[in-house]
Amino acid sequence: MLNSVHAIEGLAYSGFDWILIDGEHAPLTLADAMTHLRTLEGKSVVPIVRLVWNDSVLLKQYLDAGVRTVMLPFVQSGEEAAQAVAAMRYPPHGHRGVALMHRASRYGRMKDYLQHAHQDLFLIVQIETGSALDRIEEIAATDGVDALFFGPSDLAASLGHIGRPDHPRVMEAIRDARERVRATGKCAGVLAPNGDIAEQHLRAGFDFVSVTSDCALLFNGADATAARFRAVAEQAAGTAPWAGRGHG
């Protein structure tokens, strides 16, 4: 979320399985995404790029730029999921625009790219409302959708518990939906609002879990460090020989 190439390079060595390059809630451009993808090349971590919206024009640009694992927010139905799939496939199986020279095809050097590009792509659609939960099976059944990812904050808002992604009703809805996804044979992922819930999700069998963010690691760590040493400094000031003396 910090959109920092230095942060993402350092995090690539931390041992995480995947890193989300967030274009929905962070100030990320197409050029930024390409820089992050280049930074992660050769690393063991899988880059996932989240677009700001399920938009065929955006998908065309990001796919041509070399994005292979895509996350799309706010997919509400099987029809919307099918639209995303079509935007990721060339005719006759979709309507992705054709260019012969771009980063994804190694600038035209992969001669069979047009015929096999779809085999190397992975589509994750986000489930973020009660309406989408009601259509889980329909969305999961869409050919070309590889995984469904639950966004608890938006789900909480949709279910009447805004600001409470850890609300029991939200947690129960996600657990129920996970079982329904599992029955379809598709993968299920989720964002965890804290470490304890992340552990619960992992033990419950989610295929992939968002366990933290660069913002959380930096700011929570900074807050804890500042509080620790401020307390020490205040204690030291209170026991100093000059403490409590007047001035003049």
N, C-alpha and C positions, 0 to 999 in steps of 0.2 A: 504493500500500500504506500510505502514511502517513495516508490518510483526511483530508487537509488540503485545504480548499477553496482556500487561498492557493497551495499547491503546484500543484494541478491547473490553476488559472487561469494561473499563470506558465508552466507547461509547454505550455499551449495555444498560446503564441506562439513556441515553439521550432522549429517546422517539422516536427514528427512528423505522420505520416498518421493515426495512431489512438492512443488512450490507453485502457488497460484499467482500469476501476474494479473493483477486486478485492474481491468479497464472499466468497471462499473462504478466503484466508489472511490477511485483514486484518479489523480490527474495524469492519466496515461494516454499517450498518442500512439499511432501506428509505428512511428519511428522509434519511440521508447520501447515498444514491445519487441521490435526487431533487435534493438541493442541488448535487451535482456536475453533473448533467445540465443544470440551470438555468445553472450557471456556464459550461458549454461551448456553450450555445446561441449561434448566430451566429458561432462560431469555425469555422475550416476543418478542425479535427481531428475525427475520428469517435470518439464514445464507445462502448466495448464494456463491457457489464456482465457480470461473471462471478458467477453465483450459487453458493451454498455446496453445492448438490446439485441433481440432476435431479428436481425435485419440482413437481408440478402446482399445488399451493397457492401455493408461492413464485412460480412463473411467473405465475400469475393476478395477484398483487399487483404484481409488477414491471412487467408489461405494462400494467396499468391506470395505473401511475405514469408511463408514457411511455417505458419502455425499448424500443428498436427492434432493437438488435443484442445478442443474448444469447449468452454462452458458458457451456456446462454441463460440469462436470468428470465424469470417470470413467464415460463411456458405454461399455458393454461389448458391446453387440450391436445388431443391427438392430431388435429388439423394443424395447429401451430408447430407441433413437433415435426410433422411431415413437411411443412414449409421449410424448416431449417435443414432437414435432410436433403431436400431438393436443391437448396442453395449450395450445398457442399458437394454435389455430384454433377458431372458433365452430362450433356445430352447423350443418349436418349433417356437417361435415368434421372435427370434433374435439369437445372437451368443455370449452373455455374458458368460465368463468362469465361471464354477461352482466350488465353494469352500463351504465346509460345516461349517467352523468355522472361522468367522471373526467378526469385530466390528459391521458391519451393521446388522448381525443376532444375535447380543448379544452373539457372540462366540458360535453359534450353539444352543442357547437356544430357539430361535424362530423356532419352528419345521415346520411351514408352510411358512417360508420366501421365499423359491424358487418359490412357487406357487403364492405369492401375492406381491413380491417385487416391481414389476413395478407399482402397484397401488399407491405406496407411493413416487414415483419419479416425479420430475417436470423439464422439459427440456426447457431451454431458448436458442435460437440461435440468434447470432448477425448478423445484416445486416450492412455491412460496405463499400459496393461499389455500383457504378451505375448499374453494372450487376446484383447484388443481388436485387436491387430495382426493376429492370425489371421483376424479378421472384418472387415477393412478394407472389402472390396468390399461386403459385406452392409450395413455401416453407411452407406457412401457412397451406396449405391443407394436409400436411404430417401428417398422424396419429401418435400421440406420441409427436409431437411438441406442447408445451403448450403456449409458448409466443415467440414473436420476439422483439429484443432489438436493437435500432438504436445507432450506434457509430458515432457521428457527426464529430469527428476529421478525422477518416479514410474516411468517406463519403466526407468530404471537400477535402481531398487529391485526391480521386478518381474523383471528379467532377471538378478538376482544381483550387481549392481554398485552397491549403494546408496552414495550420496554421490559417484558418478562419472558425472555426466550427459555428460561428454566422453569416456567410455570408447569405444574403437573399435567394440566390438560394438553399443553403443547407437547410435552415429552411423550405422553400417551399416544397422541396423534401420530407423532413421528415413529414411535415403535410399531404401531399398527400398520402404518404405511410401509415400513421396511419389510414386514412380513409379506405384504401384498406384492411388493416389488420382487422379493426373493422368489415368490411363486411363479413369476413370469420368466425367471432365468436371467434377468438383467442385473447389473451391478447397482448398489445403493451406497451413496455417500452422504455426509452430513457435516455441518459446521457446529462445533461445540463452543458454547459460551464461556466455559472454564475447564480447567484440567480435570476436575472430578467427573464432569459429565463426559468429557472426551474419553476417559477410561471406561465409563459405562457403555458408551457407544462401541468402543473397540471390543469389549467383552461380549457385547450383544451380537457381534458378527457383521457390523458394517464393513464394507469393502475398502472404504477410504474415509478418513476423518480429518477435518481441518482442526488442528489442535492449538494453534496460536497464530500470531501475525508479527511482522517486523515491528509494527507500531507497539503492540503489547509488550514484546520483549524489550524494546528500548525504553518506553515510557514507564512501564511498571518497574523495570529494573532501576531506572533513574529515580523514581519516586521513593523506592525502598532505600536506595543508597543515600539520597538526600535526607530522608527522615532519620536514618541511622546516625549519620555524622552530625546532623543538627542537634540531636538529643545528646550526643557526647559533648559537643561544643557548649551547649547550654548548661550541662552538668558541670563541666570544667569551669565555666564562667561563674557559676554559683558558688564554687569552692575556692575561687582564687582569692589571694590575700586582700585584694582591693575591693572585693564584692561587697556591696551594700554601703560603701562609704559615700558620703556626700561630696558635692563639688563646690569647693570654696568655703 
